[in-house]
Amino acid sequence: MTNKQPSNLLWLSTGAAFIAALVFFTLFFFTLWLGSTLQSVVEVRVAGVDGADDKVCYFTEPDFQLRWIHSVEKQWWEEQYQRIDGSSTEGAELLLTTTYFEAFGAGTPSTEMLAPIQKPGYLGYQINEKLPRLNWVVSRLTKGEMDYGGHRFLIHQWVPDYSEVVIMPKTYDLIDRFKKDFCHELPSDGSR
């Protein structure tokens, strides 16, 4: 009589090793794929007290606009930006393309070229200045807001008055995108 027990044990061990190797390589390549699916975004960050409880959101559209009521002129000002993705030698930047205002006074730059597209009731200038990031202080008095991709984000309702908002181009992987919210999906009254 022949004993089939060692043969079955050998097949069982080989099968278990094969399944373990298959799971390991699947997880390894899945993790590698997650890390390589990078997306350019614009991140909006407001620092919390002592660095805790930062408020962070993002959007993927490359073009956006900031709007606010000027604290002295009491008229709307608008700035239009583009996210410029970085290359292997340069980091990503924001490009201030144009600025529009309903009224202006002393200190307003008027030596720039007029914007190619003028908006009714506004005067526009072409700026084309590259910036690594924006630091913007917002309050309910100035009614700061961001417009992008058909969305209007009332940032002045999301943060406490006189908060410094940092807007910067970033690259997110898939995990970052799962952990953070789109700006337009946040409640406009600042609640969470």
N, CA, C and O of each residue as an XYZ file, in Angstrom:
768
protein
N       0.826     -1.180      0.000
C       0.000      0.000      0.000
C       0.863      1.233      0.000
O       1.930      1.305      0.609
N       0.344      2.186     -0.711
C       1.080      3.460     -0.753
C       0.384      4.471      0.141
O      -0.839      4.483      0.281
N       1.202      5.308      0.732
C       0.674      6.336      1.629
C       0.585      7.656      0.867
O       1.600      8.155      0.382
N      -0.610      8.226      0.756
C      -0.815      9.465      0.007
C      -0.726     10.686      0.916
O      -0.810     11.812      0.426
N      -0.561     10.504      2.197
C      -0.533     11.614      3.150
C       0.576     12.619      2.832
O       0.272     13.811      2.777
N       1.850     12.227      2.616
C       2.889     13.216      2.320
C       2.598     13.972      1.031
O       2.904     15.161      0.940
N       2.026     13.330      0.053
C       1.721     13.989     -1.216
C       0.665     15.083     -1.015
O       0.807     16.181     -1.553
N      -0.374     14.797     -0.259
C      -1.410     15.796      0.022
C      -0.844     16.964      0.824
O      -1.181     18.120      0.570
N       0.014     16.657      1.792
C       0.632     17.704      2.599
C       1.520     18.595      1.732
O       1.552     19.813      1.912
N       2.231     17.993      0.804
C       3.088     18.762     -0.109
C       2.247     19.686     -0.979
O       2.599     20.851     -1.162
N       1.156     19.189     -1.510
C       0.273     20.024     -2.334
C      -0.339     21.156     -1.515
O      -0.445     22.284     -1.995
N      -0.735     20.862     -0.295
C      -1.323     21.869      0.583
C      -0.307     22.965      0.907
O      -0.646     24.148      0.867
N       0.908     22.595      1.220
C       1.967     23.566      1.532
C       2.308     24.416      0.307
O       2.476     25.631      0.412
N       2.407     23.776     -0.836
C       2.720     24.502     -2.072
C       1.607     25.481     -2.421
O       1.872     26.614     -2.822
N       0.372     25.044     -2.267
C      -0.772     25.915     -2.551
C      -0.814     27.103     -1.610
O      -1.069     28.228     -2.041
N      -0.567     26.868     -0.323
C      -0.568     27.966      0.658
C       0.549     28.959      0.355
O       0.336     30.167      0.452
N       1.724     28.477     -0.007
C       2.846     29.360     -0.345
C       2.523     30.176     -1.602
O       2.833     31.365     -1.683
N       1.897     29.516     -2.572
C       1.524     30.229     -3.802
C       0.504     31.335     -3.507
O       0.635     32.445     -4.024
N      -0.499     31.047     -2.690
C      -1.522     32.046     -2.340
C      -0.891     33.186     -1.557
O      -1.218     34.348     -1.801
N      -0.001     32.889     -0.629
C       0.672     33.933      0.150
C       1.502     34.830     -0.772
O       1.488     36.052     -0.629
N       2.216     34.228     -1.709
C       3.021     35.015     -2.652
C       2.123     35.869     -3.542
O       2.449     37.022     -3.825
N       1.014     35.322     -3.977
C       0.082     36.065     -4.817
C      -0.499     37.264     -4.058
O      -0.591     38.358     -4.616
N      -0.885     37.074     -2.817
C      -1.409     38.166     -1.993
C      -0.330     39.218     -1.775
O      -0.598     40.412     -1.904
N       0.879     38.793     -1.449
C       1.981     39.736     -1.226
C       2.233     40.591     -2.469
O       2.297     41.816     -2.366
N       2.376     39.973     -3.630
C       2.655     40.728     -4.847
C       1.482     41.617     -5.264
O       1.687     42.709     -5.792
N       0.260     41.152     -5.030
C      -0.907     41.985     -5.337
C      -0.910     43.229     -4.460
O      -1.105     44.339     -4.956
N      -0.698     43.052     -3.168
C      -0.646     44.205     -2.266
C       0.525     45.130     -2.600
O       0.383     46.352     -2.563
N       1.674     44.549     -2.926
C       2.852     45.350     -3.275
C       2.582     46.212     -4.508
O       2.853     47.413     -4.494
N       2.051     45.610     -5.568
C       1.796     46.371     -6.793
C       0.628     47.341     -6.638
O       0.637     48.410     -7.250
N      -0.373     46.995     -5.835
C      -1.477     47.908     -5.561
C      -0.962     49.143     -4.817
O      -1.338     50.265     -5.154
N      -0.109     48.947     -3.814
C       0.484     50.068     -3.073
C       1.359     50.909     -3.999
O       1.327     52.138     -3.932
N       2.119     50.275     -4.838
C       2.953     51.000     -5.802
C       2.078     51.810     -6.752
O       2.414     52.949     -7.074
N       0.969     51.247     -7.201
C       0.052     51.953     -8.095
C      -0.576     53.142     -7.385
O      -0.692     54.216     -7.976
N      -0.990     52.971     -6.111
C      -1.587     54.075     -5.354
C      -0.624     55.246     -5.247
O      -1.022     56.403     -5.385
N       0.630     54.945     -5.002
C       1.618     56.006     -4.853
C       1.968     56.691     -6.154
O       2.452     57.822     -6.148
N       1.730     56.024     -7.268
C       2.127     56.616     -8.543
C       0.981     57.354     -9.239
O       1.199     57.957    -10.290
N      -0.210     57.323     -8.691
C      -1.331     58.026     -9.301
C      -1.419     59.421     -8.696
O      -2.282     59.694     -7.862
N      -0.530     60.287     -9.120
C      -0.453     61.640     -8.590
C      -1.330     62.581     -9.394
O      -1.477     62.430    -10.607
N      -1.909     63.548     -8.710
C      -2.759     64.529     -9.371
C      -2.393     65.922     -8.868
O      -2.207     66.133     -7.670
N      -2.292     66.866     -9.797
C      -2.041     68.261     -9.441
C      -3.322     68.876     -8.910
O      -4.389     68.723     -9.503
N      -3.210     69.572     -7.789
C      -4.364     70.197     -7.143
C      -3.962     71.590     -6.664
O      -2.786     71.953     -6.671
N      -4.962     72.357     -6.252
C      -4.737     73.591     -5.517
C      -5.263     73.333     -4.108
O      -6.440     73.027     -3.917
N      -4.371     73.461     -3.123
C      -4.746     73.209     -1.738
C      -5.065     74.529     -1.051
O      -4.378     75.532     -1.246
N      -6.123     74.509     -0.241
C      -6.546     75.657      0.556
C      -6.420     75.233      2.010
O      -7.071     74.282      2.443
N      -5.579     75.939      2.768
C      -5.283     75.533      4.148
C      -5.390     76.722      5.087
O      -4.898     77.814      4.800
N      -6.050     76.481      6.221
C      -6.133     77.472      7.294
C      -5.587     76.799      8.540
O      -6.097     75.765      8.970
N      -4.546     77.391      9.119
C      -3.910     76.791     10.288
C      -4.822     76.887     11.501
O      -5.452     77.914     11.755
N      -4.873     75.787     12.241
C      -5.626     75.774     13.489
C      -4.766     76.331     14.618
O      -3.650     76.794     14.383
N      -5.274     76.288     15.814
C      -4.544     76.778     16.974
C      -3.346     75.863     17.233
O      -3.508     74.649     17.358
N      -2.163     76.431     17.313
C      -0.923     75.680     17.559
C      -0.717     74.548     16.555
O      -0.170     73.504     16.911
N      -1.142     74.736     15.321
C      -0.946     73.730     14.279
C      -1.921     72.566     14.332
O      -1.900     71.691     13.466
N      -2.775     72.555     15.350
C      -3.757     71.469     15.454
C      -5.037     71.880     14.734
O      -5.341     73.066     14.607
N      -5.759     70.909     14.279
C      -7.056     71.140     13.648
C      -6.987     72.067     12.445
O      -7.850     72.929     12.279
N      -5.970     71.900     11.601
C      -5.921     72.666     10.362
C      -7.152     72.334      9.531
O      -7.611     71.192      9.510
N      -7.677     73.335      8.854
C      -8.761     73.112      7.898
C      -8.112     73.057      6.526
O      -7.381     73.967      6.134
N      -8.386     71.984      5.803
C      -7.767     71.788      4.492
C      -8.818     71.297      3.520
O      -9.612     70.412      3.838
N      -8.814     71.879      2.333
C      -9.620     71.366      1.238
C      -8.828     71.587     -0.043
O      -7.773     72.221     -0.021
N      -9.327     71.072     -1.147
C      -8.603     71.215     -2.407
C      -9.570     71.198     -3.574
O     -10.737     70.829     -3.441
N      -9.045     71.612     -4.735
C      -9.783     71.458     -5.985
C      -8.780     71.143     -7.084
O      -7.598     71.470     -6.975
N      -9.263     70.505     -8.141
C      -8.373     70.031     -9.201
C      -8.334     70.950    -10.415
O      -7.445     70.823    -11.257
N      -9.275     71.862    -10.515
C      -9.308     72.754    -11.671
C      -8.077     73.673    -11.657
O      -7.690     74.162    -10.595
N      -7.461     73.912    -12.816
C      -6.254     74.754    -12.844
C      -6.550     76.251    -12.761
O      -5.680     77.020    -12.351
N      -7.743     76.679    -13.135
C      -8.088     78.104    -13.128
C      -9.026     78.406    -11.971
O      -9.959     77.650    -11.699
N      -8.766     79.530    -11.286
C      -9.660     79.943    -10.214
C      -9.592     81.455    -10.055
O      -8.708     82.124    -10.590
N     -10.544     81.962     -9.310
C     -10.659     83.399     -9.105
C     -10.909     83.677     -7.628
O     -11.693     82.982     -6.981
N     -10.241     84.692     -7.104
C     -10.513     85.175     -5.752
C     -11.301     86.467     -5.877
O     -11.007     87.296     -6.738
N     -12.301     86.642     -5.022
C     -13.120     87.865     -5.014
C     -13.258     88.338     -3.576
O     -13.366     87.531     -2.652
N     -13.252     89.643     -3.399
C     -13.484     90.218     -2.079
C     -13.872     91.674     -2.225
O     -13.655     92.293     -3.266
N     -14.450     92.209     -1.163
C     -14.780     93.630     -1.131
C     -13.602     94.351     -0.482
O     -13.228     94.049      0.651
N     -13.031     95.290     -1.198
C     -11.866     96.026     -0.704
C     -12.235     96.763      0.579
O     -13.296     97.382      0.658
N     -11.368     96.700      1.577
C     -11.689     97.244      2.901
C     -11.786     98.769      2.913
O     -12.456     99.330      3.780
N     -11.130     99.455      1.966
C     -11.196    100.920      1.913
C     -12.189    101.377      0.856
O     -13.057    102.205      1.131
N     -12.062    100.842     -0.348
C     -12.894    101.269     -1.474
C     -14.342    100.784     -1.364
O     -15.253    101.381     -1.938
N     -14.540     99.681     -0.610
C     -15.869     99.064     -0.452
C     -16.455     98.637     -1.810
O     -17.667     98.697     -2.017
N     -15.599     98.216     -2.707
C     -15.988     97.728     -4.029
C     -15.355     96.351     -4.246
O     -14.346     96.012     -3.627
N     -15.966     95.567     -5.137
C     -15.444     94.229     -5.433
C     -14.123     94.311     -6.175
O     -13.961     95.108     -7.100
N     -13.180     93.475     -5.758
C     -11.924     93.245     -6.464
C     -11.886     91.773     -6.816
O     -12.367     90.930     -6.059
N     -11.315     91.469     -7.965
C     -11.197     90.081     -8.415
C      -9.796     89.852     -8.951
O      -9.215     90.710     -9.615
N      -9.270     88.677     -8.647
C      -7.981     88.264     -9.204
C      -8.159     86.880     -9.805
O      -8.752     85.995     -9.189
N      -7.646     86.704    -11.003
C      -7.749     85.418    -11.695
C      -6.381     84.753    -11.730
O      -5.369     85.379    -12.047
N      -6.378     83.463    -11.397
C      -5.137     82.695    -11.278
C      -5.202     81.433    -12.126
O      -6.275     80.940    -12.470
N      -4.010     80.927    -12.451
C      -3.857     79.616    -13.086
C      -2.822     78.829    -12.302
O      -1.806     79.377    -11.876
N      -3.082     77.537    -12.112
C      -2.074     76.646    -11.541
C      -1.159     76.221    -12.673
O      -1.623     75.718    -13.697
N       0.126     76.418    -12.495
C       1.115     75.976    -13.477
C       1.836     74.786    -12.861
O       2.549     74.932    -11.868
N       1.651     73.615    -13.447
C       2.263     72.411    -12.903
C       3.772     72.456    -13.086
O       4.274     72.971    -14.085
N       4.481     71.914    -12.119
C       5.938     71.918    -12.153
C       6.493     70.910    -13.135
O       5.802     70.001    -13.596
N       7.756     71.100    -13.437
C       8.476     70.158    -14.297
C       9.490     69.432    -13.423
O       9.443     69.519    -12.196
N      10.389     68.728    -14.057
C      11.405     68.012    -13.284
C      12.400     68.981    -12.646
O      13.095     68.617    -11.697
N      12.475     70.208    -13.156
C      13.439     71.170    -12.607
C      12.783     72.303    -11.832
O      13.459     72.984    -11.062
N      11.487     72.523    -12.015
C      10.802     73.616    -11.331
C       9.577     73.089    -10.602
O       8.934     72.134    -11.038
N       9.268     73.735     -9.480
C       8.074     73.370     -8.733
C       6.844     74.022     -9.340
O       6.949     74.913    -10.183
N       5.688     73.571     -8.906
C       4.428     74.153     -9.371
C       4.295     75.571     -8.815
O       4.831     75.885     -7.753
N       3.578     76.413     -9.544
C       3.384     77.800     -9.145
C       1.958     78.222     -9.460
O       1.221     77.531    -10.163
N       1.594     79.371     -8.921
C       0.342     80.022     -9.277
C       0.685     81.237    -10.116
O       1.632     81.964     -9.815
N      -0.083     81.453    -11.168
C       0.127     82.599    -12.049
C      -1.062     83.535    -11.896
O      -2.188     83.183    -12.247
N      -0.808     84.729    -11.371
C      -1.839     85.773    -11.318
C      -1.923     86.349    -12.725
O      -1.020     87.061    -13.166
N      -3.007     86.040    -13.428
C      -3.114     86.452    -14.838
C      -3.713     87.842    -14.970
O      -3.156     88.695    -15.661
N      -4.843     88.078    -14.315
C      -5.528     89.373    -14.460
C      -6.133     89.792    -13.129
O      -6.384     88.970    -12.248
N      -6.357     91.080    -13.011
C      -7.037     91.621    -11.848
C      -8.089     92.609    -12.328
O      -7.859     93.370    -13.268
N      -9.243     92.590    -11.674
C     -10.357     93.470    -12.040
C     -10.851     94.173    -10.784
O     -10.889     93.573     -9.710
N     -11.228     95.434    -10.912
C     -11.811     96.152     -9.788
C     -12.816     97.159    -10.285
O     -12.706     97.691    -11.390
N     -13.819     97.413     -9.428
C     -14.882     98.361     -9.772
C     -14.417     99.795     -9.556
O     -14.795    100.691    -10.311
N     -13.604    100.015     -8.533
C     -13.097    101.357     -8.239
C     -11.715    101.198     -7.634
O     -11.387    100.142     -7.093
N     -10.909    102.235     -7.724
C      -9.573    102.153     -7.152
C      -9.100    103.536     -6.754
O      -9.625    104.557     -7.199
N      -8.097    103.531     -5.908
C      -7.549    104.800     -5.423
C      -6.032    104.794     -5.486
O      -5.430    104.058     -6.268
N      -5.428    105.624     -4.653
C      -3.973    105.756     -4.636
C      -3.323    104.408     -4.340
O      -3.828    103.632     -3.528
N      -2.214    104.136     -4.996
C      -1.476    102.904     -4.770
C      -1.880    101.754     -5.664
O      -1.209    100.723     -5.676
N      -2.948    101.901     -6.407
C      -3.373    100.841     -7.318
C      -2.488    100.880     -8.551
O      -2.359    101.931     -9.180
N      -1.880     99.764     -8.909
C      -0.997     99.777    -10.086
C      -1.784    100.073    -11.359
O      -2.778     99.411    -11.657
N      -1.330    101.063    -12.094
C      -2.012    101.405    -13.343
C      -1.040    101.411    -14.512
O      -1.375    101.884    -15.598
N       0.159    100.890    -14.297
C       1.153    100.854    -15.372
C       1.108     99.547    -16.146
O       1.806     99.399    -17.149
N       0.302     98.603    -15.698
C       0.186     97.312    -16.381
C      -0.670     97.470    -17.633
O      -1.411     98.441    -17.787
N      -0.544     96.483    -18.525
C      -1.375     96.482    -19.729
C      -2.819     96.180    -19.349
O      -3.080     95.437    -18.403
N      -3.746     96.760    -20.091
C      -5.157     96.440    -19.874
C      -5.403     94.974    -20.202
O      -4.799     94.424    -21.123
N      -6.285     94.355    -19.449
C      -6.629     92.955    -19.695
C      -7.278     92.840    -21.069
O      -8.042     93.720    -21.468
N      -6.982     91.762    -21.800
C      -7.549     91.607    -23.136
C      -9.074     91.500    -23.129
O      -9.725     91.855    -24.112
N      -9.636     91.020    -22.042
C     -11.091     90.930    -21.918
C     -11.504     91.839    -20.769
O     -11.062     91.651    -19.636
N     -12.338     92.809    -21.052
C     -12.824     93.718    -20.019
C     -14.222     93.281    -19.595
O     -15.027     92.869    -20.430
N     -14.509     93.369    -18.302
C     -15.814     93.013    -17.766
C     -16.612     94.297    -17.566
O     -16.057     95.293    -17.102
N     -17.881     94.301    -17.899
C     -18.700     95.500    -17.702
C     -18.685     95.958    -16.242
O     -18.915     95.160    -15.333
N     -18.414     97.236    -16.026
C     -18.394     97.806    -14.684
C     -17.074     97.640    -13.950
O     -16.935     98.088    -12.812
N     -16.100     96.997    -14.592
C     -14.794     96.762    -13.978
C     -13.692     97.298    -14.881
O     -13.871     97.441    -16.090
N     -12.562     97.589    -14.275
C     -11.344     97.898    -15.015
C     -10.400     96.730    -14.774
O     -10.187     96.334    -13.628
N      -9.835     96.177    -15.833
C      -8.984     95.005    -15.691
C      -7.586     95.224    -16.217
O      -7.388     95.893    -17.232
N      -6.616     94.657    -15.521
C      -5.212     94.718    -15.933
C      -4.645     93.322    -16.058
O      -4.997     92.419    -15.299
N      -3.759     93.159    -17.032
C      -3.047     91.902    -17.220
C      -1.794     91.963    -16.345
O      -1.002     92.897    -16.473
N      -1.605     90.989    -15.464
C      -0.508     91.021    -14.498
C       0.577     90.004    -14.853
O       1.741     90.373    -15.006
N       0.207     88.724    -14.986
C       1.137     87.635    -15.311
C       2.328     87.564    -14.360
O       3.482     87.629    -14.782
N       2.028     87.430    -13.083
C       3.063     87.303    -12.047
C       2.980     85.915    -11.430
O       1.911     85.476    -11.006
N       4.122     85.225    -11.383
C       4.184     83.879    -10.801
C       4.432     83.975     -9.301
O       5.233     84.781     -8.827
N       3.714     83.120     -8.570
C       3.818     83.094     -7.109
C       3.899     81.645     -6.636
O       3.202     80.788     -7.180
N       4.725     81.353     -5.646
C       4.764     79.975     -5.132
C       3.518     79.629     -4.337
O       3.105     78.470     -4.300
N       2.915     80.626     -3.700
C       1.694     80.435     -2.924
C       1.096     81.796     -2.604
O       1.742     82.831     -2.771
N      -0.150     81.776     -2.143
C      -0.837     82.997     -1.722
C      -1.133     82.901     -0.238
O      -1.538     81.847      0.254
N      -0.935     83.978      0.462
C      -1.366     84.101      1.847
C      -2.424     85.192      1.847
O      -2.128     86.354      1.568
N      -3.651     84.817      2.159
C      -4.801     85.702      2.002
C      -5.557     85.764      3.330
O      -5.953     84.728      3.863
N      -5.758     86.958      3.861
C      -6.512     87.128      5.099
C      -7.949     87.465      4.721
O      -8.203     88.399      3.961
N      -8.880     86.690      5.263
C     -10.295     86.870      4.914
C     -11.118     87.169      6.160
O     -10.743     86.817      7.279
N     -12.252     87.829      5.933
C     -13.197     88.092      7.019
C     -14.589     88.218      6.429
O     -14.763     88.303      5.214
N     -15.564     88.226      7.302
C     -16.942     88.384      6.848
C     -17.169     89.785      6.289
O     -18.036     89.974      5.436
N     -16.407     90.764      6.755
C     -16.554     92.129      6.242
C     -16.137     92.235      4.776
O     -16.748     92.978      4.007
N     -15.110     91.500      4.393
C     -14.626     91.578      3.013
C     -15.248     90.514      2.109
O     -15.060     90.543      0.893
N     -15.984     89.580      2.699
C     -16.736     88.561      1.948
C     -15.875     87.784      0.941
O     -16.277     87.585     -0.205
N     -14.689     87.351      1.383
C     -13.784     86.611      0.501
C     -14.403     85.327     -0.017
O     -15.024     84.575      0.735
N     -14.229     85.081     -1.314
C     -14.749     83.858     -1.934
C     -13.827     83.405     -3.044
O     -13.044     84.183     -3.590
N     -13.938     82.129     -3.362
C     -13.177     81.525     -4.453
C     -14.163     80.956     -5.454
O     -15.146     80.316     -5.082
N     -13.890     81.196     -6.731
C     -14.696     80.622     -7.806
C     -13.790     79.729     -8.651
O     -12.698     80.137     -9.046
N     -14.248     78.516     -8.921
C     -13.491     77.596     -9.775
C     -14.435     76.541    -10.325
O     -15.349     76.095     -9.632
N     -14.217     76.149    -11.552
C     -14.961     75.050    -12.153
C     -16.460     75.105    -11.964
O     -17.089     74.062    -11.787
N     -17.059     76.294    -11.995
C     -18.494     76.424    -11.808
C     -18.932     76.383    -10.352
O     -20.131     76.373    -10.073
N     -17.993     76.361     -9.424
C     -18.298     76.335     -7.990
C     -17.914     77.668     -7.362
O     -16.935     78.298     -7.761
N     -18.686     78.079     -6.390
C     -18.367     79.276     -5.601
C     -18.210     78.823     -4.157
O     -19.153     78.316     -3.549
N     -17.013     79.009     -3.614
C     -16.686     78.614     -2.246
C     -16.602     79.884     -1.406
O     -15.679     80.681     -1.570
N     -17.557     80.068     -0.515
C     -17.612     81.254      0.348
C     -16.673     81.041      1.531
O     -17.097     80.673      2.627
N     -15.406     81.276      1.286
C     -14.385     80.958      2.276
C     -14.536     81.797      3.538
O     -14.142     81.360      4.619
N     -15.100     82.990      3.417
C     -15.289     83.848      4.598
C     -16.300     83.258      5.585
O     -16.339     83.667      6.746
N     -17.115     82.304      5.136
C     -18.061     81.636      6.029
C     -17.489     80.340      6.598
O     -18.085     79.738      7.492
N     -16.352     79.914      6.092
C     -15.748     78.639      6.482
C     -14.737     78.810      7.611
O     -14.498     77.873      8.373
N     -14.144     79.992      7.724
C     -13.082     80.221      8.700
C     -13.429     81.403      9.600
O     -14.265     82.229      9.236
N     -12.804     81.493     10.757
C     -13.020     82.661     11.620
C     -12.501     83.946     10.954
O     -11.609     83.902     10.107
N     -13.068     85.069     11.348
C     -12.620     86.360     10.809
C     -11.118     86.542     10.994
O     -10.544     86.152     12.011
N     -10.512     87.133     10.005
C      -9.084     87.479      9.974
C      -8.177     86.254     10.005
O      -7.053     86.311     10.504
N      -8.670     85.170      9.475
C      -7.854     83.967      9.327
C      -6.955     84.131      8.118
O      -7.338     84.728      7.112
N      -5.754     83.589      8.237
C      -4.848     83.570      7.087
C      -5.068     82.266      6.322
O      -4.905     81.172      6.862
N      -5.433     82.410      5.085
C      -5.686     81.275      4.207
C      -4.482     81.130      3.284
O      -4.085     82.087      2.621
N      -3.904     79.939      3.243
C      -2.769     79.673      2.360
C      -3.277     78.855      1.181
O      -3.856     77.783      1.356
N      -3.053     79.376     -0.017
C      -3.494     78.721     -1.253
C      -2.235     78.380     -2.029
O      -1.440     79.261     -2.358
N      -2.056     77.093     -2.320
C      -0.823     76.706     -3.000
C      -1.025     75.481     -3.890
O      -1.870     74.629     -3.616
N      -0.236     75.412     -4.956
C      -0.304     74.214     -5.809
C       0.407     73.058     -5.112
O       1.460     73.235     -4.499
N      -0.183     71.885     -5.219
C       0.387     70.685     -4.609
C       0.155     69.513     -5.542
O      -0.552     69.620     -6.545
N       0.762     68.402     -5.192
C       0.517     67.140     -5.876
C       0.030     66.149     -4.834
O       0.715     65.887     -3.845
N      -1.154     65.600     -5.058
C      -1.743     64.634     -4.134
C      -1.700     63.248     -4.747
O      -1.877     63.075     -5.953
N      -1.461     62.262     -3.888
C      -1.646     60.888     -4.336
C      -3.079     60.471     -3.995
O      -3.846     61.259     -3.442
N      -3.421     59.270     -4.319
C      -4.792     58.795     -4.136
C      -5.200     58.820     -2.666
O      -6.345     59.144     -2.351
N      -4.295     58.486     -1.774
C      -4.599     58.485     -0.336
C      -4.905     59.909      0.135
O      -5.858     60.114      0.887
N      -4.105     60.903     -0.298
C      -4.371     62.304      0.069
C      -5.767     62.715     -0.364
O      -6.484     63.380      0.383
N      -6.155     62.319     -1.574
C      -7.460     62.714     -2.094
C      -8.595     62.080     -1.299
O      -9.665     62.676     -1.183
N      -8.385     60.879     -0.747
C      -9.406     60.254      0.088
C      -9.498     60.913      1.457
O     -10.581     60.979      2.038
N      -8.370     61.402      1.981
C      -8.342     61.964      3.333
C      -8.799     63.413      3.387
O      -9.123     63.905      4.468
N      -8.838     64.117      2.250
C      -9.179     65.538      2.240
C     -10.441     65.772      1.417
O     -10.809     64.953      0.575
N     -11.097     66.902      1.673
C     -12.362     67.210      1.022
C     -12.173     68.180     -0.135
O     -11.247     68.991     -0.141
N     -13.069     68.081     -1.118
C     -13.167     69.135     -2.120
C     -13.706     70.382     -1.428
O     -14.571     70.276     -0.558
N     -13.216     71.547     -1.793
C     -13.667     72.784     -1.143
C     -15.170     72.998     -1.323
O     -15.846     73.425     -0.387
N     -15.697     72.709     -2.509
C     -17.118     72.966     -2.752
C     -18.041     71.974     -2.043
O     -19.256     72.173     -2.036
N     -17.497     70.916     -1.449
C     -18.313     69.953     -0.713
C     -18.412     70.280      0.771
O     -19.118     69.595      1.510
N     -17.712     71.321      1.213
C     -17.733     71.697      2.619
C     -18.950     72.569      2.909
O     -19.410     73.303      2.034
N     -19.470     72.494      4.124
C     -20.596     73.376      4.481
C     -20.138     74.834      4.484
O     -19.057     75.148      4.982
N     -20.953     75.713      3.932
C     -20.553     77.111      3.802
C     -20.600     77.856      5.124
O     -20.053     78.955      5.217
N     -21.234     77.301      6.149
C     -21.293     78.001      7.428
C     -20.141     77.647      8.345
O     -20.097     78.100      9.489
N     -19.197     76.833      7.853
C     -18.023     76.488      8.646
C     -18.211     75.285      9.555
O     -17.255     74.860     10.203
N     -19.411     74.725      9.625
C     -19.632     73.566     10.489
C     -19.047     72.316      9.844
O     -18.813     72.288      8.635
N     -18.816     71.301     10.634
C     -18.254     70.026     10.133
C     -19.066     68.884     10.645
O     -18.766     67.729     10.344
